[in-house]
Amino acid sequence: MNGQKIGEYIASVGQRAVPPDVFDAARLCLTDWMSVAIGAGTEPAGRIVRETVAGWRSSGRASVLFGGTAAAPMAALANGTLAHCLDFDDTYVEAVTHTSAPVWAATLALGQEIGADEADMLTSFIAGFEVVAHIGHGLGQAVTARGWHGTGVFGRLGAAAASAALLKLDAVRAIRALGLAATQTSGLTASFGTMAKPFHAGKAAMDGVVSAQLAAGGMVGATALFEPGGGLDNAVIQDQSLHIAPIDFFGWRILDNSFKPYAACHLIHPSIDAARTLRAGNFDPGSVRTVRADVGALAAQVTGQTDGRPDTSLAGKFDLRYCVALALHGRDLSAADFREPWTMEPAVAALAAKVAVHRHPDMGFATARLTIETDRSGTLEAHVPVAKGHPGNPMSWDDMERKFDGLVAPFLRNRTGALFALLRDFGNGNVLPEIRDLLGGVKAWT
């Protein structure tokens, strides 16, 4: 029975031997989480949620980035939203879920609230990640295609699992916590390109914490929701063409996590890689006549049904035509390319209008092919079999340090390297006080 196995898995987190590379992967998730959360410090969605949380005047020991302290659910809401504001955070592709945004937000908030040590936080995060990956594995594209945001569906379960592990719930109460989280499933892809999308991650983090706390207090939630055809899968995939698979928890799926080198929807990344490949040398974007983008079905559905003229920077992150045009103009597609105040550059708009998106059966989540007809160089083509950041073409710690520096240095300046080093050592001692001290200069974690 899936429910029993999930509950037992969470309850035994402290007794499980975790390999060093799995711990390292969790630290990489934390470092990425911190970089995108700090890098979003000026984002309106993060500010609005943070100010709303402050207005609730909750009492607690959990740190709110850029905003004092609050009760754990409130801090999880604020920090989880912030971590997804730039749409630059990691993705477990088989569940199409931005896992770290809600799960690390919940883990850090509740961990501080109850005074958990960093080793417990690290192992609890790993448990939360594995629950997301095992429940959501293979369902992500189907869930997304039907209009659900995987982060709101599966990320909420991971936040509840990590919180239950931190609270050391027994197997029965742990699966009840997940049942309470599952009944709050939400998040619509129709909200992509608006502030509601990062709110999905924050609300998932908050609901995960609350669900575990309620289960600890004795509240009972449905425990059969995670069986094949048991309720959750039938609700989000109503044609019942796919079901949650039997769960065994063999292996470590956190090792198959994907990280983003670009601050745009992950589905666009292979097309960006292809455009950057073609941009090398003496490429002249003004000589382009046509651009054909062959992409997977999900990329075509979520990011290809646009006109290349987004009306906001947020919408631009989900516009494949626009992002390809940016890349062909030599832009890095970093967070700086999507910051407000933002305007549509005429040359980029003109090139985006020449991009035609085609759904191709040979292309998947991480693959794409661009074919460009030019006046000067004839036909140019680039095929990307595995986009940068995915298993098979992963980001290294050196890659992560470059991303971290670009996002964090505007806020921390010469303290950026010290924070990176502390995060890379998280769980080996007691570095949170030093992290709080470093972030105190930007009024965070104080």
Secondary structure, DSSP 8 states (H G I E B T S, - for coil): -HHHHHHHHHHTGGGS---HHHHHHHHHHHHHHHHHHHHTTT-HHHHHHHHHHHHHT---SEE-TTS-EE-HHHHHHHHHHHHHTTS-S-BBGGGTB--HHHHHHHHHHHHHHHT--HHHHHHHHHHHHHHHHHHHTTTHHHHHHTTB-HIIIIIHHHHHHHHHHHTT--HHHHHHHHHHHHTT---BGGGTTSTHHHHHHHHHHHHHHHHHHHHHTT----S-TTSTTSSHHHHHSTT-S---------S-GGGG-B--SSSS-GGGHHHHHHHHHHHTTT--GGGEEEEEEEE-HHHHHHHSSS-S--SSHHHHTT-HHHHHHHHHTT----GGGG-SS----HHHHHHHTTEEEEE-TT--TT-EEEEEEETTTEEEEEEESS-TTBTTB---HHHHHHHHHHHHHHHHGGGHHHHHHHHHTTTSS--HHHHHHHHGGGT---
